[in-house]
């Protein structure tokens, strides 16, 4: 799938976020968590580590800034330049 040039937001950024590793939890149950129960279930778990669907050896981190004990800091921010191969050519 390609994007049209007009669909690429000019203000996308990449950032590195640093957080205390002791505040990271891993879900014990497999399966789907209902959205209504999600916030209550992880109220005291500020950062949840979940397996990546795209790259199974990697992880994503779901952060809950309003959770008790949440601490994180932005290390750096830089503009995200989309790879030109993701943007459809004018002739397509």
mmCIF file as gemmi writes it, N, C-alpha and C atoms, coordinates in Angstrom:
data_model
loop_
_atom_site.group_PDB
_atom_site.id
_atom_site.type_symbol
_atom_site.label_atom_id
_atom_site.label_alt_id
_atom_site.label_comp_id
_atom_site.label_asym_id
_atom_site.label_entity_id
_atom_site.label_seq_id
_atom_site.pdbx_PDB_ins_code
_atom_site.Cartn_x
_atom_site.Cartn_y
_atom_site.Cartn_z
_atom_site.occupancy
_atom_site.B_iso_or_equiv
_atom_site.pdbx_formal_charge
_atom_site.auth_seq_id
_atom_site.auth_asym_id
_atom_site.pdbx_PDB_model_num
ATOM 1 N N . UNK Axp A 1 ? 0.844 -1.182 0 1 0 ? 1 A 1
ATOM 2 C CA . UNK Axp A 1 ? 0 0 0 1 0 ? 1 A 1
ATOM 3 C C . UNK Axp A 1 ? 0.884 1.238 0 1 0 ? 1 A 1
ATOM 4 N N . UNK Axp A 2 ? 0.542 2.181 -0.825 1 0 ? 2 A 1
ATOM 5 C CA . UNK Axp A 2 ? 1.274 3.435 -0.899 1 0 ? 2 A 1
ATOM 6 C C . UNK Axp A 2 ? 0.391 4.579 -0.433 1 0 ? 2 A 1
ATOM 7 N N . UNK Axp A 3 ? 1.031 5.628 0.019 1 0 ? 3 A 1
ATOM 8 C CA . UNK Axp A 3 ? 0.332 6.841 0.432 1 0 ? 3 A 1
ATOM 9 C C . UNK Axp A 3 ? 0.391 7.858 -0.693 1 0 ? 3 A 1
ATOM 10 N N . UNK Axp A 4 ? -0.638 8.669 -0.789 1 0 ? 4 A 1
ATOM 11 C CA . UNK Axp A 4 ? -0.558 9.831 -1.668 1 0 ? 4 A 1
ATOM 12 C C . UNK Axp A 4 ? 0.231 10.893 -0.909 1 0 ? 4 A 1
ATOM 13 N N . UNK Axp A 5 ? 0.998 11.67 -1.637 1 0 ? 5 A 1
ATOM 14 C CA . UNK Axp A 5 ? 1.824 12.708 -1.009 1 0 ? 5 A 1
ATOM 15 C C . UNK Axp A 5 ? 0.987 13.613 -0.098 1 0 ? 5 A 1
ATOM 16 N N . UNK Axp A 6 ? -0.245 13.901 -0.497 1 0 ? 6 A 1
ATOM 17 C CA . UNK Axp A 6 ? -1.117 14.772 0.298 1 0 ? 6 A 1
ATOM 18 C C . UNK Axp A 6 ? -1.524 14.129 1.631 1 0 ? 6 A 1
ATOM 19 N N . UNK Axp A 7 ? -1.418 12.791 1.74 1 0 ? 7 A 1
ATOM 20 C CA . UNK Axp A 7 ? -1.798 12.092 2.971 1 0 ? 7 A 1
ATOM 21 C C . UNK Axp A 7 ? -0.684 12.067 4.018 1 0 ? 7 A 1
ATOM 22 N N . UNK Axp A 8 ? 0.508 12.47 3.649 1 0 ? 8 A 1
ATOM 23 C CA . UNK Axp A 8 ? 1.639 12.443 4.567 1 0 ? 8 A 1
ATOM 24 C C . UNK Axp A 8 ? 1.654 13.738 5.375 1 0 ? 8 A 1
ATOM 25 N N . UNK Axp A 9 ? 1.38 13.647 6.671 1 0 ? 9 A 1
ATOM 26 C CA . UNK Axp A 9 ? 1.385 14.853 7.497 1 0 ? 9 A 1
ATOM 27 C C . UNK Axp A 9 ? 2.788 15.46 7.574 1 0 ? 9 A 1
ATOM 28 N N . UNK Axp A 10 ? 2.898 16.77 7.435 1 0 ? 10 A 1
ATOM 29 C CA . UNK Axp A 10 ? 4.217 17.409 7.457 1 0 ? 10 A 1
ATOM 30 C C . UNK Axp A 10 ? 4.817 17.503 8.858 1 0 ? 10 A 1
ATOM 31 N N . UNK Axp A 11 ? 4.006 17.232 9.892 1 0 ? 11 A 1
ATOM 32 C CA . UNK Axp A 11 ? 4.484 17.425 11.259 1 0 ? 11 A 1
ATOM 33 C C . UNK Axp A 11 ? 4.729 16.121 12.023 1 0 ? 11 A 1
ATOM 34 N N . UNK Axp A 12 ? 4.886 14.983 11.323 1 0 ? 12 A 1
ATOM 35 C CA . UNK Axp A 12 ? 5.2 13.723 11.991 1 0 ? 12 A 1
ATOM 36 C C . UNK Axp A 12 ? 6.605 13.802 12.576 1 0 ? 12 A 1
ATOM 37 N N . UNK Axp A 13 ? 6.782 13.246 13.759 1 0 ? 13 A 1
ATOM 38 C CA . UNK Axp A 13 ? 8.086 13.218 14.402 1 0 ? 13 A 1
ATOM 39 C C . UNK Axp A 13 ? 8.366 11.828 14.957 1 0 ? 13 A 1
ATOM 40 N N . UNK Axp A 14 ? 9.631 11.57 15.228 1 0 ? 14 A 1
ATOM 41 C CA . UNK Axp A 14 ? 10.087 10.37 15.92 1 0 ? 14 A 1
ATOM 42 C C . UNK Axp A 14 ? 10.658 10.856 17.238 1 0 ? 14 A 1
ATOM 43 N N . UNK Axp A 15 ? 10.366 10.127 18.312 1 0 ? 15 A 1
ATOM 44 C CA . UNK Axp A 15 ? 10.934 10.538 19.592 1 0 ? 15 A 1
ATOM 45 C C . UNK Axp A 15 ? 11.392 9.33 20.385 1 0 ? 15 A 1
ATOM 46 N N . UNK Axp A 16 ? 12.385 9.542 21.213 1 0 ? 16 A 1
ATOM 47 C CA . UNK Axp A 16 ? 12.856 8.516 22.14 1 0 ? 16 A 1
ATOM 48 C C . UNK Axp A 16 ? 12.35 8.905 23.527 1 0 ? 16 A 1
ATOM 49 N N . UNK Axp A 17 ? 11.698 7.956 24.178 1 0 ? 17 A 1
ATOM 50 C CA . UNK Axp A 17 ? 11.161 8.199 25.516 1 0 ? 17 A 1
ATOM 51 C C . UNK Axp A 17 ? 11.88 7.283 26.488 1 0 ? 17 A 1
ATOM 52 N N . UNK Axp A 18 ? 12.384 7.844 27.55 1 0 ? 18 A 1
ATOM 53 C CA . UNK Axp A 18 ? 13.093 7.093 28.583 1 0 ? 18 A 1
ATOM 54 C C . UNK Axp A 18 ? 12.16 6.92 29.769 1 0 ? 18 A 1
ATOM 55 N N . UNK Axp A 19 ? 12.106 5.718 30.318 1 0 ? 19 A 1
ATOM 56 C CA . UNK Axp A 19 ? 11.285 5.48 31.5 1 0 ? 19 A 1
ATOM 57 C C . UNK Axp A 19 ? 11.968 4.487 32.423 1 0 ? 19 A 1
ATOM 58 N N . UNK Axp A 20 ? 11.552 4.493 33.66 1 0 ? 20 A 1
ATOM 59 C CA . UNK Axp A 20 ? 12.1 3.607 34.674 1 0 ? 20 A 1
ATOM 60 C C . UNK Axp A 20 ? 11.655 2.179 34.377 1 0 ? 20 A 1
ATOM 61 N N . UNK Axp A 21 ? 12.581 1.283 34.101 1 0 ? 21 A 1
ATOM 62 C CA . UNK Axp A 21 ? 12.255 -0.094 33.747 1 0 ? 21 A 1
ATOM 63 C C . UNK Axp A 21 ? 11.475 -0.837 34.813 1 0 ? 21 A 1
ATOM 64 N N . UNK Axp A 22 ? 11.565 -0.402 36.071 1 0 ? 22 A 1
ATOM 65 C CA . UNK Axp A 22 ? 10.828 -1.083 37.136 1 0 ? 22 A 1
ATOM 66 C C . UNK Axp A 22 ? 9.331 -0.843 37.045 1 0 ? 22 A 1
ATOM 67 N N . UNK Axp A 23 ? 8.923 0.161 36.274 1 0 ? 23 A 1
ATOM 68 C CA . UNK Axp A 23 ? 7.499 0.456 36.161 1 0 ? 23 A 1
ATOM 69 C C . UNK Axp A 23 ? 6.836 -0.284 34.994 1 0 ? 23 A 1
ATOM 70 N N . UNK Axp A 24 ? 7.603 -1.124 34.288 1 0 ? 24 A 1
ATOM 71 C CA . UNK Axp A 24 ? 7.077 -1.835 33.121 1 0 ? 24 A 1
ATOM 72 C C . UNK Axp A 24 ? 6.474 -3.166 33.557 1 0 ? 24 A 1
ATOM 73 N N . UNK Axp A 25 ? 5.269 -3.46 33.076 1 0 ? 25 A 1
ATOM 74 C CA . UNK Axp A 25 ? 4.608 -4.729 33.357 1 0 ? 25 A 1
ATOM 75 C C . UNK Axp A 25 ? 4.393 -5.492 32.066 1 0 ? 25 A 1
ATOM 76 N N . UNK Axp A 26 ? 4.286 -6.787 32.189 1 0 ? 26 A 1
ATOM 77 C CA . UNK Axp A 26 ? 3.938 -7.627 31.05 1 0 ? 26 A 1
ATOM 78 C C . UNK Axp A 26 ? 2.596 -8.269 31.344 1 0 ? 26 A 1
ATOM 79 N N . UNK Axp A 27 ? 1.695 -8.28 30.364 1 0 ? 27 A 1
ATOM 80 C CA . UNK Axp A 27 ? 0.397 -8.897 30.616 1 0 ? 27 A 1
ATOM 81 C C . UNK Axp A 27 ? 0.549 -10.392 30.849 1 0 ? 27 A 1
ATOM 82 N N . UNK Axp A 28 ? -0.182 -10.918 31.815 1 0 ? 28 A 1
ATOM 83 C CA . UNK Axp A 28 ? -0.108 -12.349 32.12 1 0 ? 28 A 1
ATOM 84 C C . UNK Axp A 28 ? -1.095 -13.141 31.286 1 0 ? 28 A 1
ATOM 85 N N . UNK Axp A 29 ? -2.239 -12.58 31.046 1 0 ? 29 A 1
ATOM 86 C CA . UNK Axp A 29 ? -3.276 -13.291 30.291 1 0 ? 29 A 1
ATOM 87 C C . UNK Axp A 29 ? -3.097 -13.041 28.804 1 0 ? 29 A 1
ATOM 88 N N . UNK Axp A 30 ? -3.363 -14.055 28.02 1 0 ? 30 A 1
ATOM 89 C CA . UNK Axp A 30 ? -3.345 -13.85 26.576 1 0 ? 30 A 1
ATOM 90 C C . UNK Axp A 30 ? -4.767 -13.54 26.133 1 0 ? 30 A 1
ATOM 91 N N . UNK Axp A 31 ? -4.894 -13.048 24.941 1 0 ? 31 A 1
ATOM 92 C CA . UNK Axp A 31 ? -6.222 -12.743 24.436 1 0 ? 31 A 1
ATOM 93 C C . UNK Axp A 31 ? -6.486 -11.258 24.439 1 0 ? 31 A 1
ATOM 94 N N . UNK Axp A 32 ? -7.723 -10.91 24.229 1 0 ? 32 A 1
ATOM 95 C CA . UNK Axp A 32 ? -8.133 -9.524 24.074 1 0 ? 32 A 1
ATOM 96 C C . UNK Axp A 32 ? -8.631 -8.973 25.405 1 0 ? 32 A 1
ATOM 97 N N . UNK Axp A 33 ? -8.197 -7.76 25.72 1 0 ? 33 A 1
ATOM 98 C CA . UNK Axp A 33 ? -8.687 -7.061 26.9 1 0 ? 33 A 1
ATOM 99 C C . UNK Axp A 33 ? -9.761 -6.096 26.424 1 0 ? 33 A 1
ATOM 100 N N . UNK Axp A 34 ? -10.928 -6.148 27.052 1 0 ? 34 A 1
ATOM 101 C CA . UNK Axp A 34 ? -12.007 -5.236 26.661 1 0 ? 34 A 1
ATOM 102 C C . UNK Axp A 34 ? -11.598 -3.804 26.967 1 0 ? 34 A 1
ATOM 103 N N . UNK Axp A 35 ? -11.925 -2.914 26.06 1 0 ? 35 A 1
ATOM 104 C CA . UNK Axp A 35 ? -11.553 -1.511 26.225 1 0 ? 35 A 1
ATOM 105 C C . UNK Axp A 35 ? -12.093 -0.93 27.521 1 0 ? 35 A 1
ATOM 106 N N . UNK Axp A 36 ? -13.3 -1.322 27.909 1 0 ? 36 A 1
ATOM 107 C CA . UNK Axp A 36 ? -13.912 -0.789 29.131 1 0 ? 36 A 1
ATOM 108 C C . UNK Axp A 36 ? -13.126 -1.187 30.373 1 0 ? 36 A 1
ATOM 109 N N . UNK Axp A 37 ? -12.464 -2.345 30.336 1 0 ? 37 A 1
ATOM 110 C CA . UNK Axp A 37 ? -11.71 -2.828 31.496 1 0 ? 37 A 1
ATOM 111 C C . UNK Axp A 37 ? -10.244 -2.424 31.469 1 0 ? 37 A 1
ATOM 112 N N . UNK Axp A 38 ? -9.779 -1.92 30.338 1 0 ? 38 A 1
ATOM 113 C CA . UNK Axp A 38 ? -8.357 -1.679 30.138 1 0 ? 38 A 1
ATOM 114 C C . UNK Axp A 38 ? -7.79 -0.682 31.14 1 0 ? 38 A 1
ATOM 115 N N . UNK Axp A 39 ? -8.412 0.469 31.261 1 0 ? 39 A 1
ATOM 116 C CA . UNK Axp A 39 ? -7.877 1.507 32.142 1 0 ? 39 A 1
ATOM 117 C C . UNK Axp A 39 ? -7.874 1.051 33.592 1 0 ? 39 A 1
ATOM 118 N N . UNK Axp A 40 ? -8.944 0.429 34.032 1 0 ? 40 A 1
ATOM 119 C CA . UNK Axp A 40 ? -9.021 -0.043 35.417 1 0 ? 40 A 1
ATOM 120 C C . UNK Axp A 40 ? -8.009 -1.154 35.682 1 0 ? 40 A 1
ATOM 121 N N . UNK Axp A 41 ? -7.837 -2.058 34.726 1 0 ? 41 A 1
ATOM 122 C CA . UNK Axp A 41 ? -6.936 -3.19 34.912 1 0 ? 41 A 1
ATOM 123 C C . UNK Axp A 41 ? -5.479 -2.76 35.056 1 0 ? 41 A 1
ATOM 124 N N . UNK Axp A 42 ? -5.099 -1.668 34.405 1 0 ? 42 A 1
ATOM 125 C CA . UNK Axp A 42 ? -3.71 -1.248 34.414 1 0 ? 42 A 1
ATOM 126 C C . UNK Axp A 42 ? -3.498 0.093 35.116 1 0 ? 42 A 1
ATOM 127 N N . UNK Axp A 43 ? -4.413 0.444 36.014 1 0 ? 43 A 1
ATOM 128 C CA . UNK Axp A 43 ? -4.303 1.719 36.733 1 0 ? 43 A 1
ATOM 129 C C . UNK Axp A 43 ? -2.983 1.828 37.497 1 0 ? 43 A 1
ATOM 130 N N . UNK Axp A 44 ? -2.507 0.734 38.062 1 0 ? 44 A 1
ATOM 131 C CA . UNK Axp A 44 ? -1.261 0.767 38.832 1 0 ? 44 A 1
ATOM 132 C C . UNK Axp A 44 ? -0.078 0.214 38.051 1 0 ? 44 A 1
ATOM 133 N N . UNK Axp A 45 ? -0.236 0.044 36.76 1 0 ? 45 A 1
ATOM 134 C CA . UNK Axp A 45 ? 0.842 -0.397 35.888 1 0 ? 45 A 1
ATOM 135 C C . UNK Axp A 45 ? 1.059 0.675 34.84 1 0 ? 45 A 1
ATOM 136 N N . UNK Axp A 46 ? 1.937 1.627 35.092 1 0 ? 46 A 1
ATOM 137 C CA . UNK Axp A 46 ? 2.068 2.779 34.207 1 0 ? 46 A 1
ATOM 138 C C . UNK Axp A 46 ? 2.528 2.46 32.79 1 0 ? 46 A 1
ATOM 139 N N . UNK Axp A 47 ? 3.309 1.398 32.608 1 0 ? 47 A 1
ATOM 140 C CA . UNK Axp A 47 ? 3.807 1.06 31.28 1 0 ? 47 A 1
ATOM 141 C C . UNK Axp A 47 ? 3.642 -0.44 31.071 1 0 ? 47 A 1
ATOM 142 N N . UNK Axp A 48 ? 3.026 -0.795 29.964 1 0 ? 48 A 1
ATOM 143 C CA . UNK Axp A 48 ? 2.753 -2.189 29.649 1 0 ? 48 A 1
ATOM 144 C C . UNK Axp A 48 ? 3.566 -2.589 28.422 1 0 ? 48 A 1
ATOM 145 N N . UNK Axp A 49 ? 4.365 -3.658 28.537 1 0 ? 49 A 1
ATOM 146 C CA . UNK Axp A 49 ? 5.15 -4.16 27.403 1 0 ? 49 A 1
ATOM 147 C C . UNK Axp A 49 ? 4.355 -5.265 26.719 1 0 ? 49 A 1
ATOM 148 N N . UNK Axp A 50 ? 4.124 -5.097 25.418 1 0 ? 50 A 1
ATOM 149 C CA . UNK Axp A 50 ? 3.372 -6.092 24.643 1 0 ? 50 A 1
ATOM 150 C C . UNK Axp A 50 ? 4.178 -6.475 23.405 1 0 ? 50 A 1
ATOM 151 N N . UNK Axp A 51 ? 4.011 -7.701 22.954 1 0 ? 51 A 1
ATOM 152 C CA . UNK Axp A 51 ? 4.715 -8.172 21.761 1 0 ? 51 A 1
ATOM 153 C C . UNK Axp A 51 ? 4.229 -7.419 20.533 1 0 ? 51 A 1
ATOM 154 N N . UNK Axp A 52 ? 5.154 -7.147 19.636 1 0 ? 52 A 1
ATOM 155 C CA . UNK Axp A 52 ? 4.81 -6.495 18.374 1 0 ? 52 A 1
ATOM 156 C C . UNK Axp A 52 ? 4.11 -7.49 17.46 1 0 ? 52 A 1
ATOM 157 N N . UNK Axp A 53 ? 3.076 -7.049 16.798 1 0 ? 53 A 1
ATOM 158 C CA . UNK Axp A 53 ? 2.384 -7.895 15.826 1 0 ? 53 A 1
ATOM 159 C C . UNK Axp A 53 ? 3.201 -7.952 14.532 1 0 ? 53 A 1
ATOM 160 N N . UNK Axp A 54 ? 3.861 -6.873 14.2 1 0 ? 54 A 1
ATOM 161 C CA . UNK Axp A 54 ? 4.624 -6.78 12.954 1 0 ? 54 A 1
ATOM 162 C C . UNK Axp A 54 ? 5.958 -7.532 13.057 1 0 ? 54 A 1
ATOM 163 N N . UNK Axp A 55 ? 6.685 -7.327 14.156 1 0 ? 55 A 1
ATOM 164 C CA . UNK Axp A 55 ? 7.989 -7.963 14.368 1 0 ? 55 A 1
ATOM 165 C C . UNK Axp A 55 ? 7.923 -8.715 15.697 1 0 ? 55 A 1
ATOM 166 N N . UNK Axp A 56 ? 7.603 -10.014 15.665 1 0 ? 56 A 1
ATOM 167 C CA . UNK Axp A 56 ? 7.365 -10.774 16.895 1 0 ? 56 A 1
ATOM 168 C C . UNK Axp A 56 ? 8.492 -10.749 17.928 1 0 ? 56 A 1
ATOM 169 N N . UNK Axp A 57 ? 9.737 -10.534 17.508 1 0 ? 57 A 1
ATOM 170 C CA . UNK Axp A 57 ? 10.852 -10.466 18.464 1 0 ? 57 A 1
ATOM 171 C C . UNK Axp A 57 ? 10.963 -9.111 19.15 1 0 ? 57 A 1
ATOM 172 N N . UNK Axp A 58 ? 10.199 -8.159 18.692 1 0 ? 58 A 1
ATOM 173 C CA . UNK Axp A 58 ? 10.242 -6.807 19.237 1 0 ? 58 A 1
ATOM 174 C C . UNK Axp A 58 ? 9.047 -6.568 20.153 1 0 ? 58 A 1
ATOM 175 N N . UNK Axp A 59 ? 9.082 -5.445 20.857 1 0 ? 59 A 1
ATOM 176 C CA . UNK Axp A 59 ? 8.005 -5.097 21.78 1 0 ? 59 A 1
ATOM 177 C C . UNK Axp A 59 ? 7.53 -3.677 21.529 1 0 ? 59 A 1
ATOM 178 N N . UNK Axp A 60 ? 6.282 -3.448 21.87 1 0 ? 60 A 1
ATOM 179 C CA . UNK Axp A 60 ? 5.712 -2.11 21.914 1 0 ? 60 A 1
ATOM 180 C C . UNK Axp A 60 ? 5.441 -1.805 23.376 1 0 ? 60 A 1
ATOM 181 N N . UNK Axp A 61 ? 5.424 -0.545 23.714 1 0 ? 61 A 1
ATOM 182 C CA . UNK Axp A 61 ? 5.159 -0.134 25.083 1 0 ? 61 A 1
ATOM 183 C C . UNK Axp A 61 ? 3.938 0.771 25.093 1 0 ? 61 A 1
ATOM 184 N N . UNK Axp A 62 ? 2.933 0.378 25.852 1 0 ? 62 A 1
ATOM 185 C CA . UNK Axp A 62 ? 1.711 1.159 25.994 1 0 ? 62 A 1
ATOM 186 C C . UNK Axp A 62 ? 1.86 1.931 27.295 1 0 ? 62 A 1
ATOM 187 N N . UNK Axp A 63 ? 1.789 3.245 27.204 1 0 ? 63 A 1
ATOM 188 C CA . UNK Axp A 63 ? 2.005 4.083 28.391 1 0 ? 63 A 1
ATOM 189 C C . UNK Axp A 63 ? 0.709 4.695 28.88 1 0 ? 63 A 1
ATOM 190 N N . UNK Axp A 64 ? 0.576 4.741 30.191 1 0 ? 64 A 1
ATOM 191 C CA . UNK Axp A 64 ? -0.586 5.323 30.854 1 0 ? 64 A 1
ATOM 192 C C . UNK Axp A 64 ? -0.104 6.467 31.746 1 0 ? 64 A 1
ATOM 193 N N . UNK Axp A 65 ? 0.061 7.667 31.188 1 0 ? 65 A 1
ATOM 194 C CA . UNK Axp A 65 ? 0.603 8.79 31.964 1 0 ? 65 A 1
ATOM 195 C C . UNK Axp A 65 ? -0.201 9.131 33.211 1 0 ? 65 A 1
ATOM 196 N N . UNK Axp A 66 ? -1.507 8.803 33.225 1 0 ? 66 A 1
ATOM 197 C CA . UNK Axp A 66 ? -2.316 9.133 34.399 1 0 ? 66 A 1
ATOM 198 C C . UNK Axp A 66 ? -2.222 8.068 35.492 1 0 ? 66 A 1
ATOM 199 N N . UNK Axp A 67 ? -1.51 6.971 35.247 1 0 ? 67 A 1
ATOM 200 C CA . UNK Axp A 67 ? -1.389 5.895 36.232 1 0 ? 67 A 1
ATOM 201 C C . UNK Axp A 67 ? -0.486 6.303 37.387 1 0 ? 67 A 1
ATOM 202 N N . UNK Axp A 68 ? -0.742 5.717 38.538 1 0 ? 68 A 1
ATOM 203 C CA . UNK Axp A 68 ? 0.062 5.955 39.732 1 0 ? 68 A 1
ATOM 204 C C . UNK Axp A 68 ? 1.501 5.514 39.459 1 0 ? 68 A 1
ATOM 205 N N . UNK Axp A 69 ? 2.465 6.38 39.724 1 0 ? 69 A 1
ATOM 206 C CA . UNK Axp A 69 ? 3.873 6.029 39.574 1 0 ? 69 A 1
ATOM 207 C C . UNK Axp A 69 ? 4.456 6.217 38.187 1 0 ? 69 A 1
ATOM 208 N N . UNK Axp A 70 ? 3.695 6.787 37.249 1 0 ? 70 A 1
ATOM 209 C CA . UNK Axp A 70 ? 4.227 6.978 35.895 1 0 ? 70 A 1
ATOM 210 C C . UNK Axp A 70 ? 5.34 8.008 35.917 1 0 ? 70 A 1
ATOM 211 N N . UNK Axp A 71 ? 6.481 7.648 35.333 1 0 ? 71 A 1
ATOM 212 C CA . UNK Axp A 71 ? 7.587 8.585 35.17 1 0 ? 71 A 1
ATOM 213 C C . UNK Axp A 71 ? 8.25 8.306 33.835 1 0 ? 71 A 1
ATOM 214 N N . UNK Axp A 72 ? 8.349 9.316 33.011 1 0 ? 72 A 1
ATOM 215 C CA . UNK Axp A 72 ? 9.009 9.186 31.72 1 0 ? 72 A 1
ATOM 216 C C . UNK Axp A 72 ? 9.536 10.549 31.307 1 0 ? 72 A 1
ATOM 217 N N . UNK Axp A 73 ? 10.524 10.525 30.433 1 0 ? 73 A 1
ATOM 218 C CA . UNK Axp A 73 ? 11.099 11.766 29.928 1 0 ? 73 A 1
ATOM 219 C C . UNK Axp A 73 ? 11.417 11.588 28.447 1 0 ? 73 A 1
ATOM 220 N N . UNK Axp A 74 ? 11.246 12.639 27.688 1 0 ? 74 A 1
ATOM 221 C CA . UNK Axp A 74 ? 11.587 12.614 26.264 1 0 ? 74 A 1
ATOM 222 C C . UNK Axp A 74 ? 13.073 12.898 26.137 1 0 ? 74 A 1
ATOM 223 N N . UNK Axp A 75 ? 13.803 11.96 25.513 1 0 ? 75 A 1
ATOM 224 C CA . UNK Axp A 75 ? 15.245 12.139 25.315 1 0 ? 75 A 1
ATOM 225 C C . UNK Axp A 75 ? 15.539 13.004 24.097 1 0 ? 75 A 1
ATOM 226 N N . UNK Axp A 76 ? 14.837 12.747 23.002 1 0 ? 76 A 1
ATOM 227 C CA . UNK Axp A 76 ? 15.041 13.535 21.795 1 0 ? 76 A 1
ATOM 228 C C . UNK Axp A 76 ? 13.835 13.437 20.881 1 0 ? 76 A 1
ATOM 229 N N . UNK Axp A 77 ? 13.71 14.438 20.008 1 0 ? 77 A 1
ATOM 230 C CA . UNK Axp A 77 ? 12.642 14.489 18.999 1 0 ? 77 A 1
ATOM 231 C C . UNK Axp A 77 ? 13.278 14.945 17.698 1 0 ? 77 A 1
ATOM 232 N N . UNK Axp A 78 ? 12.891 14.294 16.594 1 0 ? 78 A 1
ATOM 233 C CA . UNK Axp A 78 ? 13.372 14.736 15.284 1 0 ? 78 A 1
ATOM 234 C C . UNK Axp A 78 ? 12.268 14.51 14.251 1 0 ? 78 A 1
ATOM 235 N N . UNK Axp A 79 ? 12.269 15.273 13.17 1 0 ? 79 A 1
ATOM 236 C CA . UNK Axp A 79 ? 11.251 15.093 12.13 1 0 ? 79 A 1
ATOM 237 C C . UNK Axp A 79 ? 11.337 13.7 11.526 1 0 ? 79 A 1
ATOM 238 N N . UNK Axp A 80 ? 10.2 13.146 11.145 1 0 ? 80 A 1
ATOM 239 C CA . UNK Axp A 80 ? 10.156 11.85 10.48 1 0 ? 80 A 1
ATOM 240 C C . UNK Axp A 80 ? 10.071 12.077 8.985 1 0 ? 80 A 1
ATOM 241 N N . UNK Axp A 81 ? 11.089 11.628 8.279 1 0 ? 81 A 1
ATOM 242 C CA . UNK Axp A 81 ? 11.087 11.708 6.824 1 0 ? 81 A 1
ATOM 243 C C . UNK Axp A 81 ? 10.603 10.366 6.295 1 0 ? 81 A 1
ATOM 244 N N . UNK Axp A 82 ? 9.431 10.375 5.659 1 0 ? 82 A 1
ATOM 245 C CA . UNK Axp A 82 ? 8.886 9.142 5.094 1 0 ? 82 A 1
ATOM 246 C C . UNK Axp A 82 ? 9.782 8.656 3.964 1 0 ? 82 A 1
ATOM 247 N N . UNK Axp A 83 ? 10.017 7.376 3.932 1 0 ? 83 A 1
ATOM 248 C CA . UNK Axp A 83 ? 10.768 6.764 2.853 1 0 ? 83 A 1
ATOM 249 C C . UNK Axp A 83 ? 9.999 7.013 1.555 1 0 ? 83 A 1
ATOM 250 N N . UNK Axp A 84 ? 10.687 7.478 0.52 1 0 ? 84 A 1
ATOM 251 C CA . UNK Axp A 84 ? 10.025 7.807 -0.747 1 0 ? 84 A 1
ATOM 252 C C . UNK Axp A 84 ? 9.336 6.6 -1.376 1 0 ? 84 A 1
ATOM 253 N N . UNK Axp A 85 ? 9.749 5.384 -1.02 1 0 ? 85 A 1
ATOM 254 C CA . UNK Axp A 85 ? 9.112 4.186 -1.565 1 0 ? 85 A 1
ATOM 255 C C . UNK Axp A 85 ? 7.698 3.995 -1.014 1 0 ? 85 A 1
ATOM 256 N N . UNK Axp A 86 ? 7.365 4.663 0.08 1 0 ? 86 A 1
ATOM 257 C CA . UNK Axp A 86 ? 6.027 4.568 0.655 1 0 ? 86 A 1
ATOM 258 C C . UNK Axp A 86 ? 5.04 5.536 0.011 1 0 ? 86 A 1
ATOM 259 N N . UNK Axp A 87 ? 5.563 6.518 -0.704 1 0 ? 87 A 1
ATOM 260 C CA . UNK Axp A 87 ? 4.712 7.532 -1.328 1 0 ? 87 A 1
ATOM 261 C C . UNK Axp A 87 ? 4.525 7.161 -2.792 1 0 ? 87 A 1
ATOM 262 N N . UNK Axp A 88 ? 3.252 7.086 -3.204 1 0 ? 88 A 1
ATOM 263 C CA . UNK Axp A 88 ? 2.936 6.689 -4.579 1 0 ? 88 A 1
ATOM 264 C C . UNK Axp A 88 ? 3.501 7.679 -5.581 1 0 ? 88 A 1
ATOM 265 N N . UNK Axp A 89 ? 3.995 7.143 -6.679 1 0 ? 89 A 1
ATOM 266 C CA . UNK Axp A 89 ? 4.495 7.991 -7.775 1 0 ? 89 A 1
ATOM 267 C C . UNK Axp A 89 ? 3.312 8.665 -8.463 1 0 ? 89 A 1
ATOM 268 N N . UNK Axp A 90 ? 3.559 9.781 -9.094 1 0 ? 90 A 1
ATOM 269 C CA . UNK Axp A 90 ? 2.501 10.535 -9.762 1 0 ? 90 A 1
ATOM 270 C C . UNK Axp A 90 ? 1.841 9.721 -10.881 1 0 ? 90 A 1
ATOM 271 N N . UNK Axp A 91 ? 2.578 8.784 -11.492 1 0 ? 91 A 1
ATOM 272 C CA . UNK Axp A 91 ? 2.066 8.046 -12.623 1 0 ? 91 A 1
ATOM 273 C C . UNK Axp A 91 ? 1.186 6.836 -12.258 1 0 ? 91 A 1
ATOM 274 N N . UNK Axp A 92 ? 0.991 6.551 -10.996 1 0 ? 92 A 1
ATOM 275 C CA . UNK Axp A 92 ? 0.216 5.367 -10.598 1 0 ? 92 A 1
ATOM 276 C C . UNK Axp A 92 ? -1.241 5.607 -10.572 1 0 ? 92 A 1
